Amino acid sequence: MQAWSRNALRRGRSIGFVPTMGCLHDGHGSLVLRSVRENDLTAASIFVNPLQFGPREDFGRYPRPFRRDCQRLTGWGADVLFHPSPAEMVPEGLTTTISVNNLDKTLCGPLRPGHFQGVATIVAKLLNAVLPDRAYFGQKDYQQLKIIERLVKDLNLPVRVVPCPTVRESGGIALSSRNRYLTTAQKNKANQIFAALQWGEKLLKSSPYYASSALNTVKKLLKQISGSRLEYVELVDAESLEPVQALRTKCLLACAVRLGKARLIDNLLIEPR
Ligand code: AMP
């Protein structure tokens, strides 16, 4: 992978990079298409990262439709796919890990111990393999995006992180590889997650100093989704990811909901008026 990238860089070509875990959908597609627009060459990776799954999570059954993914990448115009084996990426004796502190103290962090350390370690390795000028990350995984931005800044990695907006289905549900675990009825219910966040945004914008009351309303709406279990709903500062009591700065309203066999996360960025 490095040989391909070095060769391209020597010829003065810019490289855009889209890291993924595969089971590609149009959300991934939006990142690849943007990279193709903004760079001479686009590399994508498919790697289901064992380090970011907890012991009781879905690593084993995470969907891996590899041939279909390759076709989609070709259709979107990617130039190269990096598809390393787990043994290459996580060899026995891997003892160096990367922790981005503080940003993992809220939202998904406490519920998925070790998750963001696994993400940061593998993304750093992928960036070292692909040597891109720009790397594209979705705002759907907002906490991950902020952690990668900080990793790149703190370690002076020579790459520009490009945040990309969440792509949704017409009903509102954010596209996700894990939507495959949902039945049609559950998918319809999952649309209510975005609707609840939007309602929260409306309340926060009209009463920015009553964040806890808005948050309670969103909590109630999310708990009403039948067959679901709310893991968290939080309002945090969009940069520090620390909880806030009022909408004074740009904030993130974010939640995680379990529905059937899926754990769904979603969020909305909210700017004060
Ligand atoms: P994943 O394969 O789930 O690890 O995601 C790979 C990249 O695609 C990450 O940067 C995600 O944030 C991004 N992504 C996933 N779903 C969406 C979506 N619905 N809209 C935009 N980006 C997304």
Boltz pocket constraint, residues with backbone or C-beta under 6 A from the ligand:
constraints:
  - pocket:
      binder: B
      contacts: [[A, 19], [A, 20], [A, 21], [A, 22], [A, 27], [A, 28], [A, 30], [A, 31], [A, 136], [A, 137], [A, 138], [A, 139], [A, 140], [A, 141], [A, 164], [A, 165], [A, 166], [A, 167], [A, 168], [A, 174], [A, 175], [A, 176], [A, 177]]
      max_distance: 6.0
